[in-house]
């Protein structure tokens, strides 16, 4: 099996954020532990990783970290023999990029093979081919350092603003310009090469820094998600998402 088609061994699940826009729900609960249709967002993410055959998932935790730790421990007991779960507590927020650096330094993520990153509050339903499988099939380390899953803004349940990216017919990305509206939003799932973090800052930093580096070298691309994706940023988004899960004909709200 070629490196481009081999399933990634590991994944980083980002579950440390404060979830401030989801207040008051996140005042006493970590955002990835909010329930949608009877299941936590974190469990949805781990379900997708397990279905994809990921052997190890690193879950970081900061806001209400003990809650996240309890959930990871409970899930790890059920995953025994299938997917190893590694808890990464963070006394201070390291940012999405800094969290990866810590996991790499600890040996929890591979230093020589691409791995997945999944936002702990990202919720999606797969199309005909699972999104993680599509990322794996498209990612070629010879030409890419970052491969993002993006969603068409017009189809998203939840507020997405002016979008994140424009994309050409080959999947090459550029960021949204000032006062511009672009059609694609980051869907919270990506595949990355560990080499991008070799010269990473020692201070907390965002994955935006890594993306900008890959954009400069032309080694970033995206695939468009072919199923429903839900942007959960406000309390009302939970109700809209639960309705959309029950009723596939329910579309994005304009309010």
Residue frames relative to the residue before (quaternion, step in Angstrom):
aa qw qx qy qz dx dy dz
X 1.0000 0.0000 0.0000 0.0000 0.00 0.00 0.00
X 0.4322 -0.7158 0.4861 0.2541 3.60 -0.80 0.98
X 0.6432 -0.5200 0.3884 0.4063 3.56 -1.27 0.40
X 0.6534 0.5389 -0.3187 0.4255 3.57 1.06 -0.74
X 0.7547 0.3785 -0.2138 0.4913 3.60 1.10 -0.63
X 0.5309 0.6431 -0.4097 0.3698 3.61 1.24 -0.28
X 0.4975 -0.6483 0.4674 0.3372 3.63 -0.87 0.80
X 0.5052 -0.6185 0.4875 0.3529 3.62 -1.01 0.68
X 0.4956 -0.6786 0.4633 0.2816 3.54 -1.06 0.78
X 0.8374 0.1409 0.0041 0.5280 3.55 0.89 -0.98
X 0.1504 -0.7663 0.6177 0.0927 3.51 -1.35 0.32
X 0.2830 -0.7053 0.6232 0.1846 3.52 -1.29 0.56
X 0.1201 -0.7782 0.6139 0.0563 3.58 -0.77 1.04
X 0.2565 -0.8007 0.5302 0.1090 3.56 -0.51 1.24
X 0.1169 0.8246 -0.5324 0.1514 3.56 -0.27 1.31
X 0.5033 0.7036 -0.3834 0.3236 3.58 1.22 0.38
X 0.5079 0.7121 -0.3975 0.2776 3.60 1.20 -0.39
X 0.5848 -0.6226 0.4160 0.3118 3.54 -1.29 0.47
X 0.2636 -0.8030 0.5019 0.1840 3.60 1.16 -0.45
X 0.1506 0.8542 -0.4909 0.0819 3.57 1.05 0.69
X 0.6660 0.5090 -0.3240 0.4386 3.61 0.98 -0.69
X 0.6585 0.4929 -0.3105 0.4765 3.58 1.25 -0.27
X 0.3367 0.7257 -0.5213 0.2972 3.59 1.21 0.36
X 0.5806 -0.1301 -0.8002 -0.0757 1.63 -2.16 1.28
X 0.4142 0.7408 -0.4612 0.2587 3.61 1.25 -0.06
X 0.7460 0.4132 -0.2249 0.4714 3.57 1.03 -0.76
X 0.3811 0.7213 -0.4981 0.2941 3.60 1.20 0.20
X 0.8115 0.1978 -0.0763 0.5446 3.57 0.99 -0.84
X 0.7366 0.3429 -0.1982 0.5482 3.57 1.28 0.08
X 0.4680 -0.6369 0.5266 0.3132 3.57 -1.04 0.72
X 0.5773 -0.6351 0.3746 0.3509 3.59 -0.83 0.93
X 0.6726 0.4976 -0.3356 0.4329 3.67 0.81 -0.77
X 0.6657 0.4869 -0.3085 0.4740 3.60 1.25 -0.23
X 0.4184 0.6729 -0.4938 0.3583 3.58 1.24 0.18
X 0.3806 -0.7484 0.5082 0.1918 3.53 -1.06 0.82
X 0.0418 -0.7550 0.6544 0.0073 3.54 -1.06 0.88
X 0.8358 -0.0685 -0.0044 0.5447 3.57 -0.64 1.15
X 0.7535 -0.4507 0.2120 0.4292 3.56 0.93 0.95
X 0.7276 0.3519 -0.2291 0.5425 3.59 1.25 0.18
X 0.4730 -0.6778 0.4662 0.3155 3.61 -0.95 0.73
X 0.6144 -0.5489 0.4196 0.3809 3.53 -1.24 0.54
X 0.6286 0.5377 -0.3389 0.4482 3.59 0.99 -0.77
X 0.6610 0.4995 -0.3161 0.4622 3.59 0.94 -0.81
X 0.5974 0.5468 -0.3653 0.4590 3.59 1.03 -0.69
X 0.6722 0.5010 -0.2974 0.4569 3.59 0.88 -0.96
X 0.6847 0.4749 -0.2867 0.4727 3.58 0.90 -0.92
X 0.5714 0.5726 -0.3781 0.4502 3.58 1.12 -0.58
X 0.6786 0.4957 -0.2951 0.4546 3.57 0.85 -0.98
X 0.6535 0.5065 -0.3168 0.4648 3.58 0.98 -0.80
X 0.6483 0.5159 -0.3172 0.4614 3.56 0.96 -0.82
X 0.6483 0.5181 -0.3117 0.4628 3.57 0.97 -0.86
X 0.6871 0.4820 -0.2737 0.4698 3.59 1.13 -0.67
X 0.5300 -0.6644 0.3963 0.3473 3.58 1.24 -0.04
X 0.3164 0.7478 -0.5226 0.2599 3.58 1.17 0.49
X 0.3632 -0.7727 0.4859 0.1871 3.57 -0.79 1.02
X 0.8059 0.0895 -0.0285 0.5845 3.59 1.11 -0.65
X 0.0589 -0.7758 0.6278 0.0225 3.55 -0.99 0.89
X 0.2098 -0.7582 0.6092 0.0998 3.55 -0.82 1.08
X 0.0911 -0.8001 0.5928 0.0101 3.58 -0.70 1.10
X 0.1912 -0.7881 0.5710 0.1275 3.58 -0.60 1.06
X 0.1142 -0.7991 0.5899 0.0185 3.56 -1.19 0.54
X 0.0476 0.7824 -0.6193 0.0453 3.56 -1.07 0.84
X 0.7553 0.3154 -0.1831 0.5445 3.59 0.55 -1.16
X 0.8092 -0.0775 -0.0262 0.5819 3.57 -0.63 1.21
X 0.0285 0.8722 -0.4865 0.0410 3.52 0.98 0.98
X 0.6463 0.5312 -0.3432 0.4271 3.60 0.98 -0.74
X 0.5923 0.5512 -0.3640 0.4613 3.57 1.12 -0.60
X 0.6602 0.4933 -0.3024 0.4788 3.55 0.93 -0.93
X 0.6391 0.5341 -0.3263 0.4470 3.58 0.96 -0.87
X 0.6478 0.5145 -0.3226 0.4600 3.59 0.93 -0.85
X 0.6674 0.4997 -0.3069 0.4590 3.57 0.93 -0.87
X 0.6489 0.5124 -0.3168 0.4648 3.57 1.00 -0.84
X 0.6458 0.5170 -0.3278 0.4562 3.60 0.95 -0.81
X 0.6615 0.5025 -0.3093 0.4628 3.57 0.94 -0.88
X 0.6679 0.4904 -0.2982 0.4738 3.54 0.96 -0.85
X 0.6251 0.5547 -0.3383 0.4325 3.60 0.99 -0.81
X 0.6235 0.5433 -0.3427 0.4457 3.58 1.02 -0.74
X 0.6899 0.4601 -0.2801 0.4836 3.58 1.04 -0.75
X 0.6975 0.4837 -0.2656 0.4572 3.57 1.13 -0.66
X 0.3414 0.7784 -0.4815 0.2138 3.60 1.26 -0.10
X 0.8090 0.2206 -0.1969 0.5080 3.55 -0.80 1.08
X 0.7117 0.3986 -0.2624 0.5155 3.58 1.26 -0.12
X 0.8043 -0.0802 0.1001 0.5802 3.58 0.40 -1.22
X 0.3266 -0.7360 0.5628 0.1868 3.57 -0.78 1.07
X 0.1608 -0.7760 0.6040 0.0841 3.57 -0.94 0.92
X 0.1149 -0.7912 0.6004 0.0175 3.55 -0.82 1.08
X 0.2523 -0.7708 0.5690 0.1357 3.58 -0.69 1.09
X 0.0940 -0.7872 0.6087 0.0311 3.57 -0.93 0.94
X 0.1531 -0.7978 0.5771 0.0835 3.64 -0.08 1.21
X 0.1094 -0.7785 0.6161 0.0495 3.57 -1.12 0.73
X 0.3487 -0.7531 0.5198 0.2024 3.57 -0.49 1.18
X 0.7553 0.1255 -0.0988 0.6356 3.55 1.16 -0.64
X 0.5673 -0.5959 0.4363 0.3643 3.54 -1.12 0.62
X 0.2534 -0.7951 0.5392 0.1135 3.56 -0.78 1.06
X 0.4768 -0.6311 0.4669 0.3955 3.59 1.22 -0.28
X 0.6622 -0.5348 0.3462 0.3945 3.55 -1.22 0.42
X 0.6783 0.4665 -0.2895 0.4883 3.57 1.08 -0.67
X 0.6580 0.5231 -0.3070 0.4464 3.56 0.95 -0.86
X 0.6006 0.5575 -0.3574 0.4480 3.57 1.10 -0.63
X 0.6465 0.5117 -0.3177 0.4683 3.57 1.01 -0.80
X 0.6297 0.5380 -0.3373 0.4475 3.58 0.95 -0.85
X 0.6517 0.5111 -0.3207 0.4596 3.58 0.92 -0.85
X 0.6693 0.4940 -0.3042 0.4641 3.58 0.94 -0.85
X 0.6336 0.5171 -0.3281 0.4728 3.58 1.04 -0.72
X 0.6677 0.5054 -0.3032 0.4548 3.57 0.90 -0.90
X 0.6862 0.4734 -0.2769 0.4779 3.57 1.12 -0.68
X 0.4853 -0.6729 0.4287 0.3576 3.59 1.26 -0.20
X 0.4562 0.6987 -0.4460 0.3236 3.59 1.24 0.22
X 0.7268 0.2760 -0.1886 0.6000 3.56 1.25 -0.49
X 0.5402 -0.6440 0.4267 0.3338 3.61 -1.03 0.70
X 0.3526 -0.7562 0.5189 0.1858 3.58 -1.01 0.83
X 0.7433 0.3921 -0.2149 0.4976 3.58 1.25 -0.17
X 0.7494 0.3295 -0.2009 0.5380 3.61 1.22 -0.16
X 0.5785 -0.5793 0.4350 0.3749 3.60 -1.11 0.57
X 0.0895 -0.7776 0.6199 0.0545 3.53 -1.22 0.56
X 0.5174 -0.6333 0.4864 0.3075 3.53 -1.32 0.34
X 0.1115 -0.7294 0.6643 0.1191 3.51 -1.35 0.42
X 0.0281 -0.7953 0.6050 -0.0277 3.56 -0.87 0.99
X 0.4046 -0.6817 0.5513 0.2600 3.57 -0.89 0.90
X 0.4869 -0.7102 0.4331 0.2663 3.55 -0.81 1.02
X 0.7115 0.3934 -0.2612 0.5203 3.59 1.25 -0.22
X 0.4703 0.6736 -0.4454 0.3558 3.59 1.24 0.31
X 0.0390 -0.8025 0.5949 -0.0232 3.55 -0.84 1.02
X 0.1334 0.7870 -0.5906 0.1189 3.54 -0.74 1.06
X 0.2883 -0.6948 0.6255 0.2069 3.51 -1.34 0.39
X 0.4544 -0.7159 0.4618 0.2602 3.56 -0.84 0.94
X 0.4167 -0.6565 0.5691 0.2675 3.49 -1.31 0.51
X 0.8244 -0.2103 0.1440 0.5053 3.62 -1.14 -0.54
X 0.7565 0.1827 -0.1102 0.6182 3.58 1.13 -0.72
X 0.5157 -0.6604 0.4327 0.3328 3.64 -0.72 0.95
X 0.5902 -0.6220 0.3898 0.3359 3.56 -0.98 0.89
X 0.6610 0.5029 -0.3218 0.4546 3.60 0.91 -0.83
X 0.6256 0.5216 -0.3346 0.4740 3.59 1.03 -0.70
X 0.6467 0.5116 -0.3200 0.4665 3.60 0.99 -0.78
X 0.6284 0.5177 -0.3371 0.4728 3.60 1.00 -0.74
X 0.6485 0.5265 -0.3125 0.4522 3.56 0.92 -0.92
X 0.6887 0.4962 -0.2859 0.4447 3.57 0.88 -0.95
X 0.7138 0.4573 -0.2582 0.4633 3.59 1.04 -0.75
X 0.6396 0.5661 -0.3368 0.3962 3.58 1.06 -0.71
X 0.0085 0.7707 -0.6352 0.0498 3.55 -0.76 1.14
X 0.3770 -0.7626 0.4747 0.2260 3.63 -0.39 1.17
X 0.5790 0.5916 -0.3810 0.4119 3.58 1.18 -0.38
X 0.8022 0.2634 -0.1316 0.5194 3.59 1.11 -0.57
X 0.7819 0.2920 -0.1479 0.5306 3.60 1.19 -0.40
X 0.2162 -0.7303 0.6292 0.1550 3.51 -1.32 0.56
X 0.7840 0.1278 -0.0621 0.6042 3.57 1.21 -0.54
X 0.0021 0.7630 -0.6464 0.0023 3.55 -1.03 0.86
X 0.1726 -0.8144 0.5518 0.0501 3.55 -0.59 1.22
X 0.3109 -0.6523 0.6422 0.2560 3.49 -1.33 0.40
X 0.0312 -0.7953 0.6054 -0.0047 3.57 -0.79 1.03
X 0.2681 -0.7420 0.5931 0.1605 3.53 -1.29 0.44
X 0.5108 -0.6095 0.5011 0.3414 3.54 -1.18 0.55
X 0.4914 -0.7038 0.4283 0.2823 3.55 -0.60 1.15
X 0.6559 0.5499 -0.3151 0.4100 3.57 0.98 -0.84
X 0.7204 0.4406 -0.2468 0.4754 3.60 1.17 -0.43
X 0.5417 0.6717 -0.3798 0.3333 3.58 1.28 -0.25
X 0.3374 -0.6750 0.6156 0.2270 3.53 -1.14 0.76
X 0.7121 0.3721 -0.3000 0.5142 3.58 -0.50 1.20
X 0.5902 -0.5981 0.4267 0.3345 3.56 -1.27 0.47
X 0.0498 -0.8263 0.5610 -0.0033 3.61 -0.72 1.05
X 0.4502 -0.7161 0.4470 0.2910 3.60 1.22 0.10
X 0.7920 -0.3115 0.2473 0.4632 3.55 -1.06 -0.85
X 0.6017 -0.5747 0.3593 0.4226 3.60 1.25 0.15
X 0.4602 -0.6986 0.4931 0.2385 3.55 -1.34 0.19
X 0.8410 0.0753 0.0441 0.5339 3.56 0.83 -1.03
X 0.2282 -0.6599 0.6835 0.2127 3.46 -1.46 0.32
X 0.1269 -0.8084 0.5744 0.0219 3.58 -1.09 0.63
X 0.3526 -0.7270 0.5436 0.2273 3.57 -1.04 0.78
X 0.7467 -0.4363 0.2651 0.4264 3.57 -1.31 0.06
X 0.6786 0.4731 -0.2903 0.4810 3.60 1.23 -0.33
X 0.5859 -0.6004 0.3617 0.4067 3.58 1.28 0.04
X 0.4452 0.6782 -0.4669 0.3518 3.60 1.27 0.12
X 0.2913 -0.8043 0.5072 0.1048 3.54 -0.93 0.98
X 0.0055 0.7261 -0.6825 -0.0826 3.48 -1.41 0.33
X 0.5313 -0.6442 0.4516 0.3143 3.53 -1.13 0.64
X 0.6150 -0.5401 0.4334 0.3771 3.51 -1.29 0.41
X 0.3685 -0.7272 0.5403 0.2084 3.54 -0.95 0.91
X 0.6800 -0.4725 0.3606 0.4294 3.54 -1.31 0.22
X 0.8457 0.0854 -0.1104 0.5151 3.57 -0.96 0.97
X 0.5346 0.6099 -0.4053 0.4219 3.58 1.19 0.53
X 0.2308 -0.7221 0.6300 0.1684 3.54 -1.23 0.58
X 0.0803 -0.8083 0.5832 0.0087 3.58 -0.73 1.06
X 0.5661 -0.6959 0.3493 0.2708 3.59 -1.07 0.74
X 0.7616 0.3923 -0.2067 0.4725 3.62 1.12 -0.35
X 0.1500 -0.7607 0.6264 0.0804 3.54 -1.18 0.74
X 0.5419 -0.6052 0.4733 0.3406 3.55 -1.13 0.69
X 0.2895 -0.8027 0.5074 0.1196 3.56 -0.78 1.07
X 0.6250 -0.6203 0.3268 0.3433 3.59 1.17 0.45
X 0.6908 0.3861 -0.2754 0.5458 3.60 1.25 0.25
X 0.1195 0.7951 -0.5849 0.1073 3.58 -0.91 0.90
X 0.2504 -0.7169 0.6262 0.1767 3.50 -1.34 0.36
X 0.0347 -0.8331 0.5497 -0.0506 3.57 -0.75 1.07
X 0.4218 -0.6651 0.5542 0.2694 3.53 -1.31 0.45
X 0.4976 -0.6875 0.4342 0.3020 3.63 -0.83 0.89
X 0.5567 0.6372 -0.3884 0.3649 3.60 1.13 -0.51
X 0.5659 0.6142 -0.3788 0.3988 3.58 1.16 -0.50
X 0.7083 0.4649 -0.2561 0.4654 3.58 1.16 -0.54
X 0.3676 0.7696 -0.4665 0.2344 3.59 1.27 0.07
X 0.7884 0.2380 -0.1185 0.5548 3.59 0.98 -0.83
X 0.2485 0.8104 -0.4978 0.1836 3.56 1.15 0.59
X 0.5925 -0.5778 0.4163 0.3766 3.60 -1.14 0.55
X 0.4842 -0.6489 0.4996 0.3081 3.55 -1.21 0.48
X 0.6357 0.5034 -0.3238 0.4875 3.57 1.25 -0.40
X 0.6608 -0.4790 0.3715 0.4427 3.63 -1.21 0.27
X 0.0891 0.7965 -0.5931 0.0764 3.57 -1.00 0.80
X 0.5013 -0.6626 0.4884 0.2667 3.52 -1.31 0.48
X 0.5962 -0.5543 0.4474 0.3703 3.55 -1.27 0.41
X 0.4795 0.6572 -0.4444 0.3750 3.59 1.22 -0.22
X 0.6073 0.5526 -0.3482 0.4524 3.58 1.09 -0.67
X 0.6585 0.4970 -0.2916 0.4841 3.57 1.00 -0.85
X 0.6423 0.5220 -0.3232 0.4587 3.58 0.95 -0.85
X 0.6535 0.5145 -0.3232 0.4514 3.59 0.90 -0.89
X 0.6265 0.5329 -0.3285 0.4643 3.57 1.04 -0.77
X 0.6876 0.4686 -0.2795 0.4791 3.59 0.95 -0.86
X 0.6089 0.5363 -0.3544 0.4647 3.60 1.08 -0.62
X 0.6422 0.5371 -0.3195 0.4440 3.60 0.97 -0.84
X 0.7465 0.3816 -0.2110 0.5026 3.58 1.02 -0.78
X 0.4633 -0.6997 0.4333 0.3288 3.59 1.26 -0.07
X 0.5600 0.6216 -0.3756 0.3986 3.58 1.20 0.44
X 0.5730 0.5141 -0.4151 0.4849 3.54 0.99 0.94
X 0.0493 0.7783 -0.6240 0.0497 3.56 -1.06 0.75
X 0.2391 -0.7643 0.5805 0.1474 3.55 -1.31 0.04
X 0.1980 -0.7042 0.6562 0.1853 3.49 -1.36 0.31
X 0.4239 -0.7069 0.5124 0.2411 3.55 -1.11 0.72
X 0.4530 -0.6908 0.4932 0.2726 3.56 -0.78 1.03
X 0.2430 -0.8021 0.5353 0.1052 3.56 -0.92 0.94
X 0.6687 0.4015 -0.3208 0.5373 3.56 1.17 0.61
X 0.7024 -0.4346 0.3213 0.4631 3.61 -1.22 -0.09
X 0.0300 -0.7570 0.6525 0.0157 3.54 -1.16 0.79
X 0.2076 -0.8132 0.5409 0.0544 3.55 -0.90 0.98
X 0.2243 -0.7735 0.5818 0.1134 3.56 -0.81 1.03
X 0.0843 -0.8314 0.5491 -0.0119 3.53 -0.21 1.31
X 0.1875 0.8071 -0.5361 0.1610 3.56 -0.02 1.27
X 0.7673 0.2516 -0.1398 0.5731 3.60 1.20 -0.51
X 0.6585 -0.5224 0.3486 0.4147 3.61 -1.12 0.50
X 0.6547 0.5285 -0.3264 0.4308 3.61 0.94 -0.79
X 0.5701 0.6114 -0.3831 0.3930 3.58 1.17 -0.49
X 0.5915 0.5697 -0.3763 0.4289 3.59 1.11 -0.57
X 0.6592 0.4983 -0.3078 0.4715 3.58 0.91 -0.88
X 0.6582 0.5082 -0.3089 0.4617 3.59 0.93 -0.89
X 0.6610 0.5107 -0.3076 0.4557 3.58 0.98 -0.85
X 0.6528 0.5024 -0.3243 0.4651 3.58 0.92 -0.84
X 0.6407 0.5087 -0.3333 0.4687 3.59 0.99 -0.72
X 0.6670 0.5068 -0.3069 0.4517 3.58 0.96 -0.86
X 0.6223 0.5308 -0.3420 0.4626 3.59 1.06 -0.67
X 0.6788 0.4749 -0.2826 0.4836 3.57 1.03 -0.80
X 0.8003 0.1876 -0.0508 0.5673 3.59 1.02 -0.87
X 0.2940 -0.8004 0.4971 0.1605 3.61 -0.12 1.27
X 0.6456 0.5247 -0.3286 0.4471 3.64 1.17 -0.40
X 0.5283 0.6205 -0.4187 0.4007 3.58 1.27 -0.12
X 0.1905 -0.8321 0.5165 0.0676 3.57 -0.61 1.13
X 0.7534 -0.3716 0.2779 0.4659 3.57 -1.34 -0.06
X 0.4195 -0.6891 0.5344 0.2520 3.54 -1.13 0.73
X 0.3213 -0.7490 0.5478 0.1888 3.56 -1.07 0.71
X 0.5779 0.5917 -0.3782 0.4159 3.55 1.24 0.12
